[in-house]
Amino acid sequence: MTVAIREATPDDQDFVIATARRLVAFGPPPWRSALEIVEREVRTLDDFFDGRIPGSALFIAGDEAGARLGFAFLETAADYFTGERHGHLGMLAVTEGAEGHGAAAALMGAAEEWTRAHGFSRLTLNVFAGNTRARAFYERLAFNPETLRYVKDL
């Protein structure tokens, strides 16, 4: 399958929001409900489409026929330790049918290009500890874990 990447348009909003609902398919930790995760991600995407997140980008992966396969949402962030600006992958999701066909890898390539084009030398992302499939994917792309966040319900 050939995968093409393009910038999102307002016509992609319904697709992106529907695909973002897959971000909880791996099974979130017990203290996070799928609903709260999806609601927050949808709010972020709505903010993007409404132009309320400056310094951000949204890319769409598509196949030869123009069918949408997935998306990547990028934003500008600052390193906690140095304050240095960098690219941050806020969300990456592909349709179930696109899994394993190169859409996610193509989106990650676009994320790296976007990061370099903005003069940043680092791209970061967050992933739930229990999302072993995503963690393995990112590690194959030479991402390394930096910190682990621990949570305790009181």
C-alpha positions in Angstrom: 0.0 0.0 0.0 1.3 3.4 -0.9 0.7 6.0 1.8 0.5 9.7 1.1 0.6 12.4 3.8 -1.1 15.8 3.6 -2.1 18.5 6.0 -5.6 18.2 7.4 -8.5 20.4 6.2 -11.8 21.2 8.0 -13.4 18.3 6.0 -11.2 15.9 8.0 -12.6 16.8 11.4 -15.2 14.1 11.7 -12.7 11.4 10.5 -10.0 12.6 12.9 -12.4 12.6 15.9 -13.8 9.2 15.0 -10.3 7.8 14.7 -9.1 9.4 17.9 -11.7 7.2 19.7 -9.3 4.3 18.9 -6.7 5.8 21.2 -8.2 3.8 24.1 -8.3 0.5 22.3 -5.2 -0.8 24.1 -7.0 -0.5 27.5 -6.2 2.5 29.6 -4.9 2.1 33.2 -7.7 1.5 35.8 -7.7 5.0 37.1 -8.4 6.5 33.7 -11.7 5.9 32.0 -11.9 5.6 28.3 -14.4 8.3 28.3 -12.2 10.9 30.0 -9.3 10.1 27.6 -11.5 10.4 24.5 -13.2 13.5 25.7 -9.9 15.3 26.3 -8.4 14.2 23.0 -11.6 15.4 21.2 -11.5 18.8 23.0 -7.9 19.2 21.8 -8.8 18.3 18.2 -11.8 20.7 18.3 -9.4 23.4 19.6 -7.0 22.7 16.7 -9.8 22.9 14.1 -11.1 26.1 15.7 -7.6 27.6 15.4 -6.9 27.8 19.2 -3.6 25.9 19.3 -0.9 28.0 17.7 2.3 26.3 16.6 0.5 23.0 15.9 -0.2 20.8 12.9 -2.4 17.9 11.9 -1.4 15.5 9.2 -3.6 12.9 7.4 -2.4 9.6 5.9 -4.2 8.4 2.9 -4.0 5.6 0.4 -3.8 5.6 -3.4 -7.6 5.9 -3.7 -7.7 8.8 -1.3 -9.2 6.9 1.7 -8.0 8.3 5.0 -5.9 5.9 7.1 -4.9 7.9 10.1 -3.7 11.2 11.6 -0.9 12.7 13.6 -1.3 15.8 15.8 1.8 17.8 16.5 2.4 20.8 18.7 5.2 22.9 20.0 6.4 22.2 23.5 9.2 23.4 25.9 11.6 21.0 27.6 11.0 21.0 31.3 14.7 20.9 32.2 16.2 23.3 29.6 13.2 25.3 28.3 14.3 24.4 24.8 11.4 24.4 22.3 10.7 21.1 20.5 8.1 19.3 18.5 5.7 17.1 20.4 3.5 14.4 19.0 0.3 14.8 20.9 -1.7 12.1 19.1 -1.1 9.4 16.5 -4.0 7.1 15.5 -4.7 4.9 12.5 -7.8 3.1 11.4 -8.1 -0.6 12.3 -7.7 -1.5 8.6 -4.6 0.5 8.3 -2.7 -1.1 11.1 0.5 -2.8 9.9 0.4 -1.2 6.5 2.8 1.7 7.0 0.4 4.6 7.7 1.7 5.2 11.2 5.3 5.0 10.0 4.5 7.5 7.2 2.9 9.8 9.8 5.9 9.6 12.0 8.1 10.6 9.0 5.9 13.6 8.5 6.2 14.5 12.2 10.0 14.4 12.0 10.0 16.5 8.9 7.6 19.1 10.6 9.9 19.2 13.6 13.0 19.8 11.6 11.3 22.4 9.4 10.5 24.4 12.6 14.1 24.3 13.5 13.7 21.9 16.4 16.2 19.2 17.1 13.9 17.0 19.3 10.6 15.3 18.9 8.8 14.0 22.0 5.7 12.0 22.7 3.8 10.4 25.6 2.5 6.9 25.6 0.6 4.9 28.3 2.9 2.4 30.0 0.4 -0.4 29.2 0.3 0.3 25.5 3.0 -2.2 24.6 2.3 -2.2 20.9 2.7 1.6 20.6 5.8 1.5 22.8 7.4 -1.2 20.7 6.6 0.8 17.5 8.2 4.0 18.9 11.3 2.1 20.1 11.7 0.6 16.6 11.8 4.3 15.4 14.7 5.0 17.8 12.6 6.8 20.5 13.8 6.2 24.0 11.9 6.5 27.3 13.0 9.4 29.4 10.9 9.6 32.5 8.2 7.4 34.0 5.3 9.0 35.7 3.9 7.2 38.7 0.3 7.6 39.8 -1.3 6.7 43.2 -5.0 7.1 43.8 -5.7 8.4 47.4 
